Amino acid sequence: MMKIMRRLIAVLAFFAVLVGALKSLLNWVSRSGDDDHEVFADDDLEQV
């Protein structure tokens, strides 16, 4: 039972590190100032 709990905690920790790294990467891309990576266009550019 303890072995299963340890493995479960290890898997959850791995996914937490993976999500944190992905979030850091996305934050870095958004701060780089390069708009080539922008997914959605700015809504306030052309308001008619």
Biopython code that builds the backbone (N, CA, C, O; Angstrom):
import numpy as np
from Bio.PDB.StructureBuilder import StructureBuilder

atoms = [
    (1, "MET", "N", (0.822, -1.198, 0.000)),
    (1, "MET", "CA", (0.000, 0.000, 0.000)),
    (1, "MET", "C", (0.863, 1.257, 0.000)),
    (1, "MET", "O", (0.552, 2.226, -0.693)),
    (2, "MET", "N", (1.944, 1.244, 0.773)),
    (2, "MET", "CA", (2.815, 2.421, 0.834)),
    (2, "MET", "C", (3.518, 2.651, -0.497)),
    (2, "MET", "O", (3.761, 3.792, -0.889)),
    (3, "LYS", "N", (3.844, 1.559, -1.191)),
    (3, "LYS", "CA", (4.523, 1.681, -2.476)),
    (3, "LYS", "C", (3.613, 2.358, -3.502)),
    (3, "LYS", "O", (4.070, 3.168, -4.308)),
    (4, "ILE", "N", (2.326, 2.020, -3.466)),
    (4, "ILE", "CA", (1.361, 2.639, -4.379)),
    (4, "ILE", "C", (1.217, 4.124, -4.075)),
    (4, "ILE", "O", (1.161, 4.943, -4.993)),
    (5, "MET", "N", (1.159, 4.474, -2.809)),
    (5, "MET", "CA", (1.035, 5.885, -2.417)),
    (5, "MET", "C", (2.263, 6.683, -2.842)),
    (5, "MET", "O", (2.140, 7.811, -3.318)),
    (6, "ARG", "N", (3.446, 6.098, -2.670)),
    (6, "ARG", "CA", (4.676, 6.789, -3.083)),
    (6, "ARG", "C", (4.703, 7.022, -4.580)),
    (6, "ARG", "O", (5.091, 8.096, -5.041)),
    (7, "ARG", "N", (4.290, 6.014, -5.344)),
    (7, "ARG", "CA", (4.275, 6.162, -6.799)),
    (7, "ARG", "C", (3.247, 7.193, -7.236)),
    (7, "ARG", "O", (3.495, 7.972, -8.156)),
    (8, "LEU", "N", (2.098, 7.199, -6.582)),
    (8, "LEU", "CA", (1.064, 8.182, -6.906)),
    (8, "LEU", "C", (1.547, 9.603, -6.617)),
    (8, "LEU", "O", (1.324, 10.512, -7.417)),
    (9, "ILE", "N", (2.197, 9.790, -5.490)),
    (9, "ILE", "CA", (2.736, 11.107, -5.140)),
    (9, "ILE", "C", (3.828, 11.507, -6.114)),
    (9, "ILE", "O", (3.915, 12.678, -6.484)),
    (10, "ALA", "N", (4.663, 10.568, -6.540)),
    (10, "ALA", "CA", (5.724, 10.860, -7.503)),
    (10, "ALA", "C", (5.148, 11.268, -8.857)),
    (10, "ALA", "O", (5.659, 12.184, -9.501)),
    (11, "VAL", "N", (4.094, 10.595, -9.284)),
    (11, "VAL", "CA", (3.458, 10.942, -10.566)),
    (11, "VAL", "C", (2.822, 12.319, -10.484)),
    (11, "VAL", "O", (2.946, 13.115, -11.415)),
    (12, "LEU", "N", (2.147, 12.605, -9.389)),
    (12, "LEU", "CA", (1.537, 13.923, -9.218)),
    (12, "LEU", "C", (2.590, 15.026, -9.158)),
    (12, "LEU", "O", (2.386, 16.108, -9.709)),
    (13, "ALA", "N", (3.700, 14.763, -8.501)),
    (13, "ALA", "CA", (4.780, 15.745, -8.441)),
    (13, "ALA", "C", (5.383, 15.969, -9.819)),
    (13, "ALA", "O", (5.712, 17.101, -10.172)),
    (14, "PHE", "N", (5.531, 14.907, -10.599)),
    (14, "PHE", "CA", (6.060, 15.044, -11.959)),
    (14, "PHE", "C", (5.150, 15.917, -12.802)),
    (14, "PHE", "O", (5.625, 16.805, -13.510)),
    (15, "PHE", "N", (3.841, 15.676, -12.735)),
    (15, "PHE", "CA", (2.913, 16.496, -13.508)),
    (15, "PHE", "C", (2.897, 17.939, -13.020)),
    (15, "PHE", "O", (2.731, 18.853, -13.828)),
    (16, "ALA", "N", (3.064, 18.167, -11.729)),
    (16, "ALA", "CA", (3.112, 19.527, -11.203)),
    (16, "ALA", "C", (4.334, 20.269, -11.747)),
    (16, "ALA", "O", (4.244, 21.443, -12.108)),
    (17, "VAL", "N", (5.467, 19.584, -11.803)),
    (17, "VAL", "CA", (6.676, 20.195, -12.354)),
    (17, "VAL", "C", (6.494, 20.467, -13.840)),
    (17, "VAL", "O", (6.917, 21.513, -14.334)),
    (18, "LEU", "N", (5.878, 19.552, -14.549)),
    (18, "LEU", "CA", (5.643, 19.725, -15.977)),
    (18, "LEU", "C", (4.718, 20.910, -16.256)),
    (18, "LEU", "O", (4.982, 21.702, -17.160)),
    (19, "VAL", "N", (3.648, 21.034, -15.493)),
    (19, "VAL", "CA", (2.725, 22.159, -15.661)),
    (19, "VAL", "C", (3.412, 23.471, -15.307)),
    (19, "VAL", "O", (3.196, 24.480, -15.978)),
    (20, "GLY", "N", (4.227, 23.473, -14.275)),
    (20, "GLY", "CA", (4.962, 24.688, -13.899)),
    (20, "GLY", "C", (5.943, 25.117, -14.970)),
    (20, "GLY", "O", (6.081, 26.309, -15.248)),
    (21, "ALA", "N", (6.621, 24.161, -15.569)),
    (21, "ALA", "CA", (7.566, 24.485, -16.641)),
    (21, "ALA", "C", (6.832, 25.025, -17.860)),
    (21, "ALA", "O", (7.301, 25.970, -18.495)),
    (22, "LEU", "N", (5.701, 24.444, -18.189)),
    (22, "LEU", "CA", (4.915, 24.927, -19.325)),
    (22, "LEU", "C", (4.393, 26.332, -19.067)),
    (22, "LEU", "O", (4.399, 27.172, -19.966)),
    (23, "LYS", "N", (3.943, 26.591, -17.853)),
    (23, "LYS", "CA", (3.461, 27.922, -17.500)),
    (23, "LYS", "C", (4.591, 28.943, -17.584)),
    (23, "LYS", "O", (4.388, 30.054, -18.073)),
    (24, "SER", "N", (5.764, 28.579, -17.115)),
    (24, "SER", "CA", (6.911, 29.479, -17.194)),
    (24, "SER", "C", (7.287, 29.772, -18.642)),
    (24, "SER", "O", (7.615, 30.906, -18.991)),
    (25, "LEU", "N", (7.236, 28.749, -19.471)),
    (25, "LEU", "CA", (7.538, 28.938, -20.884)),
    (25, "LEU", "C", (6.538, 29.880, -21.544)),
    (25, "LEU", "O", (6.928, 30.766, -22.304)),
    (26, "LEU", "N", (5.261, 29.695, -21.262)),
    (26, "LEU", "CA", (4.244, 30.560, -21.846)),
    (26, "LEU", "C", (4.369, 31.986, -21.340)),
    (26, "LEU", "O", (4.169, 32.927, -22.108)),
    (27, "ASN", "N", (4.695, 32.168, -20.066)),
    (27, "ASN", "CA", (4.910, 33.512, -19.533)),
    (27, "ASN", "C", (6.113, 34.175, -20.182)),
    (27, "ASN", "O", (6.083, 35.372, -20.466)),
    (28, "TRP", "N", (7.170, 33.411, -20.418)),
    (28, "TRP", "CA", (8.361, 33.957, -21.056)),
    (28, "TRP", "C", (8.056, 34.397, -22.486)),
    (28, "TRP", "O", (8.511, 35.453, -22.926)),
    (29, "VAL", "N", (7.287, 33.584, -23.208)),
    (29, "VAL", "CA", (6.928, 33.933, -24.580)),
    (29, "VAL", "C", (6.058, 35.183, -24.592)),
    (29, "VAL", "O", (6.224, 36.033, -25.467)),
    (30, "SER", "N", (5.141, 35.315, -23.650)),
    (30, "SER", "CA", (4.266, 36.477, -23.631)),
    (30, "SER", "C", (5.024, 37.739, -23.231)),
    (30, "SER", "O", (4.643, 38.834, -23.643)),
    (31, "ARG", "N", (6.084, 37.612, -22.440)),
    (31, "ARG", "CA", (6.865, 38.784, -22.042)),
    (31, "ARG", "C", (7.913, 39.171, -23.060)),
    (31, "ARG", "O", (8.497, 40.251, -22.964)),
    (32, "SER", "N", (8.165, 38.309, -24.039)),
    (32, "SER", "CA", (9.238, 38.588, -24.985)),
    (32, "SER", "C", (8.916, 39.756, -25.899)),
    (32, "SER", "O", (9.820, 40.317, -26.518)),
    (33, "GLY", "N", (7.632, 40.141, -25.998)),
    (33, "GLY", "CA", (7.257, 41.281, -26.810)),
    (33, "GLY", "C", (7.089, 40.952, -28.274)),
    (33, "GLY", "O", (6.731, 41.827, -29.063)),
    (34, "ASP", "N", (7.333, 39.732, -28.654)),
    (34, "ASP", "CA", (7.194, 39.317, -30.038)),
    (34, "ASP", "C", (5.763, 38.844, -30.244)),
    (34, "ASP", "O", (5.345, 37.873, -29.613)),
    (35, "ASP", "N", (5.008, 39.500, -31.102)),
    (35, "ASP", "CA", (3.599, 39.181, -31.291)),
    (35, "ASP", "C", (3.382, 38.061, -32.289)),
    (35, "ASP", "O", (2.236, 37.764, -32.625)),
    (36, "ASP", "N", (4.440, 37.429, -32.775)),
    (36, "ASP", "CA", (4.259, 36.331, -33.712)),
    (36, "ASP", "C", (3.637, 35.107, -33.044)),
    (36, "ASP", "O", (3.057, 34.257, -33.718)),
    (37, "HIS", "N", (3.759, 35.020, -31.722)),
    (37, "HIS", "CA", (3.243, 33.863, -30.993)),
    (37, "HIS", "C", (1.844, 34.110, -30.441)),
    (37, "HIS", "O", (1.314, 33.282, -29.699)),
    (38, "GLU", "N", (1.251, 35.228, -30.791)),
    (38, "GLU", "CA", (-0.036, 35.583, -30.226)),
    (38, "GLU", "C", (-1.130, 34.714, -30.828)),
    (38, "GLU", "O", (-1.228, 34.584, -32.048)),
    (39, "VAL", "N", (-1.938, 34.128, -29.983)),
    (39, "VAL", "CA", (-2.983, 33.230, -30.456)),
    (39, "VAL", "C", (-4.195, 34.030, -30.910)),
    (39, "VAL", "O", (-4.737, 33.780, -31.987)),
    (40, "PHE", "N", (-4.621, 34.987, -30.098)),
    (40, "PHE", "CA", (-5.791, 35.789, -30.410)),
    (40, "PHE", "C", (-5.358, 37.207, -30.740)),
    (40, "PHE", "O", (-4.466, 37.761, -30.098)),
    (41, "ALA", "N", (-5.992, 37.784, -31.735)),
    (41, "ALA", "CA", (-5.691, 39.166, -32.100)),
    (41, "ALA", "C", (-6.272, 40.095, -31.048)),
    (41, "ALA", "O", (-7.258, 39.767, -30.387)),
    (42, "ASP", "N", (-5.652, 41.251, -30.902)),
    (42, "ASP", "CA", (-6.167, 42.231, -29.957)),
    (42, "ASP", "C", (-7.508, 42.762, -30.440)),
    (42, "ASP", "O", (-7.658, 43.117, -31.609)),
    (43, "ASP", "N", (-8.467, 42.814, -29.551)),
    (43, "ASP", "CA", (-9.799, 43.268, -29.938)),
    (43, "ASP", "C", (-9.847, 44.776, -30.146)),
    (43, "ASP", "O", (-10.684, 45.267, -30.903)),
    (44, "ASP", "N", (-8.959, 45.519, -29.482)),
    (44, "ASP", "CA", (-9.048, 46.968, -29.560)),
    (44, "ASP", "C", (-8.260, 47.554, -30.744)),
    (44, "ASP", "O", (-8.157, 48.776, -30.856)),
    (45, "LEU", "N", (-7.720, 46.736, -31.604)),
    (45, "LEU", "CA", (-6.962, 47.273, -32.737)),
    (45, "LEU", "C", (-7.887, 47.957, -33.734)),
    (45, "LEU", "O", (-7.644, 49.101, -34.119)),
    (46, "GLU", "N", (-8.924, 47.284, -34.146)),
    (46, "GLU", "CA", (-9.835, 47.853, -35.128)),
    (46, "GLU", "C", (-11.261, 47.752, -34.603)),
    (46, "GLU", "O", (-11.925, 46.727, -34.757)),
    (47, "GLN", "N", (-11.709, 48.815, -33.993)),
    (47, "GLN", "CA", (-13.096, 48.893, -33.517)),
    (47, "GLN", "C", (-13.837, 49.825, -34.438)),
    (47, "GLN", "O", (-13.574, 51.028, -34.462)),
    (48, "VAL", "N", (-14.765, 49.275, -35.197)),
    (48, "VAL", "CA", (-15.502, 50.091, -36.162)),
    (48, "VAL", "C", (-16.888, 50.340, -35.658)),
    (48, "VAL", "O", (-17.677, 51.010, -36.325)),
]
sb = StructureBuilder()
sb.init_structure("model")
sb.init_model(0)
sb.init_chain("A")
sb.init_seg("    ")
for serial, (resi, resn, name, xyz) in enumerate(atoms, 1):
    if name == "N":
        sb.init_residue(resn, " ", resi, " ")
    sb.init_atom(name, np.array(xyz, "f"), 0.0, 1.0, " ", f" {name:<3s}", serial, name[0])
structure = sb.get_structure()
